Amino acid sequence: MSQLSDVQRTEEPPRGHVRVVYTGPVAPHWDIQGLAGERSLLEDFRQRAMARLVLLPPHDPQFRRNRERVTRDAEREFIFLEWDLGMPENAEGA
């Protein structure tokens, strides 16, 4: 007899895959590419992410907060998210 109260995590597979690419110092700074998943899910996510990122270069202090919000949104939607800032992660904001 199995007990359902035991910790059994069933992680849902990703519903989509998105790459966020920094395009450079001229606005819009970001290109959000839907690589896999349902088109409407990816488009809705892209719109929300662009609303948070459109005028923020990676060195802007607000970028770090908004990047965390975009990441949490992707986690809620079960979207695999990758960032391409065109620089090493530890150089961000330097």
C-alpha positions in Angstrom: 0.0 0.0 0.0 1.6 3.3 -1.1 1.2 6.5 0.9 0.4 9.5 -1.2 1.6 11.8 1.6 5.2 10.9 0.8 7.1 13.5 -1.0 6.7 12.7 -4.7 7.4 15.5 -7.0 6.2 15.2 -10.5 7.7 18.0 -12.5 5.8 19.0 -15.5 7.8 19.1 -18.7 8.4 22.5 -20.3 5.5 23.8 -22.4 7.8 26.0 -24.4 11.3 27.2 -25.0 12.2 30.9 -25.3 15.5 32.7 -25.9 15.9 36.3 -24.8 18.7 38.0 -26.9 20.2 41.4 -26.2 20.4 43.1 -29.5 22.6 46.1 -28.6 22.5 49.6 -27.3 19.8 50.9 -29.6 16.2 50.4 -28.5 14.5 48.0 -28.7 17.3 46.2 -26.8 15.7 42.8 -26.8 14.6 40.1 -29.2 12.4 37.4 -27.7 12.5 34.2 -29.8 10.0 31.4 -29.3 11.9 28.2 -30.1 9.3 25.6 -29.2 5.8 25.4 -27.9 2.3 26.6 -28.5 2.3 29.8 -30.5 -0.3 31.6 -28.4 1.5 30.7 -25.1 4.8 32.0 -26.5 3.3 35.2 -27.9 1.6 36.0 -24.6 4.8 35.5 -22.8 6.8 37.5 -25.3 4.4 40.5 -24.9 4.7 40.4 -21.1 8.5 40.1 -21.2 8.9 42.9 -23.7 6.7 45.2 -21.6 9.3 44.6 -18.8 12.5 44.8 -20.9 11.9 46.9 -24.0 13.8 50.1 -22.8 16.2 48.5 -20.4 19.8 47.7 -21.4 21.5 45.0 -19.2 23.6 47.6 -17.3 20.5 49.5 -16.1 19.8 48.8 -12.3 16.1 48.1 -13.1 17.1 45.3 -15.5 18.1 42.9 -12.7 14.7 43.2 -11.0 12.8 42.9 -14.3 14.9 39.9 -15.4 13.9 38.2 -12.1 10.2 38.9 -12.8 10.5 37.6 -16.4 12.2 34.4 -15.0 9.4 33.9 -12.5 6.8 34.4 -15.2 8.5 31.7 -17.3 8.6 29.3 -14.3 4.9 29.8 -13.7 4.1 29.1 -17.3 6.6 26.1 -17.5 8.6 27.8 -20.2 12.3 26.9 -20.5 14.0 30.3 -20.6 17.5 31.1 -21.8 19.3 34.5 -21.8 21.8 35.6 -24.4 23.3 38.9 -23.1 26.3 38.8 -25.4 28.6 38.8 -22.4 29.6 36.4 -19.6 27.0 36.1 -16.8 29.4 37.4 -14.2 30.1 40.6 -16.3 26.4 41.6 -16.2 25.9 45.1 -15.0 29.7 45.8 -14.9 
